């Protein structure tokens, strides 16, 4: 994974570009986000765009059992607006904001 901040007209761009293979998007995002609140923009499986304010690693209200979703394809996150767990389509992730920066993916094949 390579990250790079672009400089435009002597000012730092508001986003960081991440070059990564598409199957490692989820791991990369989890490492950057950690246990903080973040906003993710992604395309749902049916093709609809979705913006979600959420948090990873929430265990309150769970049974402790793992879910049936394949981790390389979906991330389970707690949606702060709907107050429920939701699945993030990892291949459909376009960008996310965390820790005061916006990150965008460019897929390396």
N, C-alpha and C positions, 0 to 999 in steps of 0.2 A: 504494500500500500504506500502510495506517495501522496503527500499533501502539499499544496502550494497556494500561497496567497498572491493574487494578482495585484499589480500596481498600475493604476490608471491615473494619468495626469498628476503625478506626484502624490496621490492619495491611495491608501490601501483600500482595495475592493471590499465590499461588505460581506463577501462570501469566500469560503475556502473550497477549492476544487480537490476532490479525492479521486485518484485513479486506482481502481480496484477491479478484479474480476467480479462478475455479477453474483457468483455463488458465495462471495465473502462480504457482501454488503452488510448483512445483518451483524456479523462478528465485528466489523469495523465500527458500525454505529453503536453497538453495545459498549465497546471499549471507550469511545469518546464520551458517550452520554453518562455511563456509570449509573448512579442512583439518583440523578437529578431529573427535574421536570423538563420536558422538551416538547417541541412542536414538530410534527412530521407531516410531509406532503407526499402522498403516494396514490397510485391507481389501484382501485379495488379489482377483484377478480372479474367482475362484470363490466369493467371498463370505466366506471364512474370515478372521478377524482375525489379525494378525501383529504381534509386537513384535520389533524387531531392533536389536542394538547394531552399529553399522557406521561406516564412514568413506568419504567421497568422495575422489576424486582419487588412488586407489591405482593405480599402473602396474606394480608388480613382478609378474611372472608373466603379463603380457599379451603379445600378439603385436604390439601397436601399431596394429592395425586397429580401425576403429570397429565397433560392434555394429549389429545390424539394428533396434534398438528406436527408436521415435519419441521424441525427447527431451522433447516436451511431455506425453507420456503415461507415460514411465518414466524413472527415474534409476538408473544403475548404481552400486551401492555394494558395498564389500567387507564381508561379514558376519564379524565378529570371532569369533563363537561357532562357526560352521561352517567358518571359514577358506576361504571361497569367494565368488565374485562372485554377487550377487543383484540382481534388478530390483525397484525400489520403484514400486508403482502410484501415480502422482502424484495422480490424481483421488480416490483412496481414502485419502489421508493425513488422519489425524484430528489428531494432535499429534506434537511431537517435543521432546526435551530436549537442549539444547546450551549450553555455557558457563555452567552453573549455573542456567539458567532453563528453564521449560517453556513452550512456545508452542502455542497452539491456533488453528486456522483458523476463521473465519466467512466463508463465501463471499458475495461481492457479485456479483449477476447483472446 
